[in-house]
Every structure is written in structure tokens, then in C-alpha cells.
């Protein structure tokens, strides 16, 4: 599987632009407890469905409590599962994007054992986190299924930095460690849209792409039709840096499944029309654990999948499948073209 780099506005795979049609992923039955309730058969079955839908990439999450203790010691059994998961991705020809700091997820904060006073921007916390990152990156840097590194999941929602300087100091320190160990794969911050870590002029040359997380809904169809394209252009600063839509989604516990399908269809075509390097749907599957945290008090999080809680495809899955065929045709026609010389074609 090819290594990733950046080339002009795009993320390149082996000197060819590939639109990274992706999903954010936890398994249907174990949800955020993926690593502690490890079930290879469930994961294998879901990756098989992904491949058949034409999904090319998966963003997944390294939950700190499962991987490290209060002293920063690595849980070797969890690392074994992580490498097994990457092997499964390779088997199904899917590219993996691990998320390294998961303090905030699905509307609540989760324990990060190695932090000092719960502050990820504290100098000692950064040292401990970079030690953790060093271990994980060293384990996976040469894996054929690795696509890139996503530093955090919306760390500003876990704890907002006091100022821009502290945020960028955190970002610079950890990205430099990743790049020293693994210069061959892209890195993004994974933070929320309005974070200093997603401001293109500040992070250009530090991260390899801007990865907005967008959950924007308008009842005016015209305004809604322009909204995602406008934000993607804003995030890329008019094309100054590559952009990849790391998260977008629509819970069918709020609105009908058919509406979710229309929504995903519109956002995917908007992303490709605005020259995004890809789009990762939140998320692949609904979850069945309605009494598991955080779903017991935030039930709408159970319904963002394109596969329902019984493992059956929703209408959005057909949309994804058809879109995957379209991007293959566009690549064959040269509209999503090779960038060996960093050239672009507009359509």
C-alpha cells in the first residue's frame, strides 16, 4: 500500500491523487470499548462490508486508558491488538489513520492517565505524551496499511488552550517527534475548526493538511448547498494547503435515513468539487450499546452510521457505493489526476 505525502493542494498516494473516501470507525457491538472488548470476527466482518462499499480509508482511535497507565507504561496487549487491526486493514486494502490523543469523544471527556493536572499543554504532559507517541509511531511507521497520523480528536473540546501560543507549542512539539521517527506519512492536528491548530497560516509547514470537522445543518437548501464548500475553501485558505474533511455526519435518530443519504451524497460531491483530498464520514456503523457511556445520556450518538445497529446497510451505504464508482471513473478519465509534477486539473 502506498505511502502518503503532500503535493500542492492535495494529499498524494504514490504520486497519484486518490480521493480518500473514508469513515470514522468503532465496531458496532463494542463501540468506543473496541480495544477492551476486542472481537476480531466483528471487525473482520465490518471491514469486508467497507471494502465492498468502496471505502478506501478508516480513521480510528487509540483510547489512552486502554494503551497506557498512570505512569506512562504501555499496555503490550493493546499494542498487539493495534498491530492486528492494521494487519486486517492491509488484508482488506484499506488505509488506516490512527488518532493518537483521544480525550474528547462523542460529547464527553475521557480519562487520559498520563496528564499532569489534566492539562495536555503542560510541559510535563507534553513530554509524557511524546513518549507515548514515540512508542506507537515506532511500532506502526513501516506498516503497509498506514496512511497518516491524526494527532488528536478535538483536543480543544477536552481542554481549550489558554492562548494560541500554548496550542501551537503543543502541536509543534508532538509533530516534530512524529516527523523525526516517520517522515514518510502525513500528519494533521485533528482539532475542531476554530482551533489555532487548524488555522492554515499558523500551521502551514507544521501539519501536512487541514482536517476540518463539520457538522453544519441548514433548513435552507441553497445555503446548505454552499455551506460545506465554503468551509472547505476557508480551511484550505484558498488552496494554500491540502484539506481533508476528517469528520462530517448526520444521525438518523434525529432525521430519516433517506435524509442522511441525501446529505452524505451532497457533502461527498461538494468535497470532491472543492478539491478536497478526501472525506471521512462519521461514522461507519450505528452502535447497539445504548447503556454504555456516553450513549446512555447522549443517544443521538448511536445513530450516525451508514450501517444500522443490526448490521444492515442504510440508504446512505448505497450512496457511498455509487460515489466510490464515480471517483474511480473520474480517476480513470484524469479528472482526479496524477500529480507527479504537482499539477492540477479543474473540472
RAZI-V560414 format. One record per backbone hydrogen bond with DSSP energy under -0.5 kcal/mol. NH is the residue of the N-H (numbers start at 1). CO is the residue of the C=O. E is the energy in kcal/mol with one decimal. If there is no record, write none. Layout:
[[NH;CO;E] [NH;CO;E]]
This chain:
[[5;12;-1.8] [7;10;-3.1] [10;7;-1.9] [12;5;-2.8] [12;10;-0.5] [13;16;-2.7] [14;3;-1.4] [14;12;-0.5] [16;13;-1.5] [17;337;-1.0] [18;11;-0.6] [20;18;-0.6] [20;277;-2.9] [21;19;-1.7] [22;20;-0.8] [22;279;-2.8] [23;57;-1.6] [24;281;-3.0] [25;59;-2.3] [27;31;-0.5] [31;27;-2.0] [33;30;-2.0] [34;31;-1.2] [37;33;-2.7] [38;35;-0.7] [43;39;-1.9] [44;40;-2.9] [45;41;-2.3] [46;42;-1.9] [47;43;-2.6] [48;44;-2.0] [49;45;-1.6] [50;46;-2.5] [51;47;-2.6] [52;48;-1.9] [53;49;-1.6] [53;50;-0.6] [54;50;-0.8] [54;51;-1.0] [55;50;-2.2] [56;21;-2.9] [57;21;-1.4] [58;95;-2.8] [59;23;-2.6] [60;58;-0.6] [60;97;-1.6] [62;99;-2.4] [63;61;-1.0] [65;111;-0.5] [66;63;-1.2] [67;63;-0.9] [67;64;-1.1] [68;64;-2.3] [69;73;-1.8] [72;69;-1.9] [75;67;-2.4] [76;74;-0.9] [79;75;-1.8] [80;76;-2.2] [81;77;-1.9] [82;78;-2.4] [83;79;-2.4] [84;80;-2.0] [85;81;-2.6] [86;82;-2.2] [87;83;-2.0] [88;84;-1.9] [89;85;-2.2] [90;86;-2.2] [91;87;-2.1] [92;88;-1.8] [93;90;-1.2] [94;89;-2.6] [95;56;-2.9] [96;145;-3.3] [97;58;-2.7] [98;148;-0.7] [99;60;-1.7] [100;98;-0.5] [100;150;-2.2] [101;151;-1.5] [102;100;-0.6] [103;101;-0.6] [104;153;-0.7] [105;108;-2.6] [108;105;-1.2] [110;103;-3.5] [113;111;-0.5] [115;112;-1.7] [116;119;-0.5] [117;115;-0.6] [119;116;-2.0] [120;118;-0.7] [122;119;-1.2] [126;122;-2.6] [127;123;-2.1] [128;124;-2.2] [129;125;-2.8] [130;126;-2.8] [131;127;-1.6] [132;128;-2.0] [133;129;-3.1] [134;130;-2.5] [135;131;-1.7] [136;132;-2.1] [137;133;-3.1] [138;134;-2.0] [139;135;-1.4] [140;136;-1.6] [141;137;-2.2] [143;140;-2.4] [146;143;-1.4] [147;96;-3.1] [148;96;-1.1] [149;186;-3.0] [150;98;-2.7] [151;149;-0.6] [151;188;-2.9] [152;189;-1.3] [153;101;-2.1] [154;152;-0.6] [154;190;-2.9] [157;154;-1.9] [158;154;-0.9] [159;155;-2.7] [167;163;-1.6] [168;164;-2.7] [169;165;-2.1] [170;166;-2.1] [171;167;-2.3] [172;168;-2.8] [173;169;-2.3] [174;170;-2.1] [175;171;-2.6] [176;172;-2.1] [177;173;-1.2] [178;174;-2.3] [179;175;-3.0] [180;176;-1.8] [181;177;-1.7] [182;178;-3.5] [185;182;-0.7] [186;147;-0.8] [188;149;-2.1] [195;192;-1.6] [198;195;-2.0] [199;196;-1.0] [200;198;-0.9] [202;199;-1.1] [203;199;-1.8] [204;200;-1.5] [205;207;-0.7] [206;203;-2.6] [207;203;-2.1] [208;187;-2.9] [209;187;-0.8] [210;242;-2.7] [214;212;-0.5] [214;247;-2.7] [221;219;-0.8] [224;220;-2.8] [225;221;-1.9] [226;222;-1.2] [226;223;-0.5] [227;223;-1.4] [228;224;-0.8] [230;226;-2.3] [231;227;-2.1] [232;228;-2.3] [233;229;-2.3] [234;230;-2.3] [235;231;-2.8] [236;232;-1.9] [237;234;-1.1] [238;233;-2.5] [240;236;-1.5] [241;236;-1.4] [243;9;-0.7] [244;210;-2.5] [245;278;-2.2] [246;212;-1.1] [246;244;-1.3] [247;212;-1.3] [248;280;-0.7] [249;214;-0.5] [250;282;-0.6] [252;303;-2.9] [254;251;-1.3] [255;251;-1.4] [260;256;-1.6] [261;257;-2.0] [262;258;-2.2] [263;259;-2.6] [264;260;-2.8] [265;261;-2.3] [266;262;-2.3] [267;263;-2.4] [268;264;-2.5] [269;265;-2.0] [270;266;-2.1] [271;267;-2.7] [272;268;-2.0] [273;269;-2.2] [274;270;-1.9] [275;272;-1.3] [276;271;-2.8] [277;243;-3.2] [279;20;-1.7] [280;245;-3.1] [281;22;-2.6] [281;279;-0.6] [282;248;-3.4] [283;281;-0.7] [284;24;-2.2] [286;307;-2.8] [287;302;-1.4] [288;28;-1.6] [290;288;-2.1] [292;289;-1.8] [295;292;-1.1] [296;292;-1.1] [297;294;-1.2] [298;294;-1.2] [301;298;-1.8] [302;299;-2.2] [303;300;-1.6] [304;301;-0.6] [306;283;-0.6] [306;284;-1.6] [307;284;-1.1] [308;312;-3.5] [311;308;-2.2] [314;306;-2.8] [317;306;-0.5] [317;314;-1.6] [318;314;-0.8] [318;315;-0.6] [319;315;-1.4] [320;316;-2.4] [321;317;-2.3] [322;318;-2.4] [323;319;-2.5] [324;320;-2.4] [325;321;-1.4] [326;322;-1.8] [327;323;-2.4] [328;324;-1.4] [329;325;-1.9] [330;326;-2.5] [331;327;-2.3] [332;328;-2.3] [333;329;-2.1] [334;330;-0.7] [334;331;-0.7] [335;330;-2.0] [336;330;-1.2] [337;335;-0.7] [339;15;-1.2] [342;339;-1.7]]
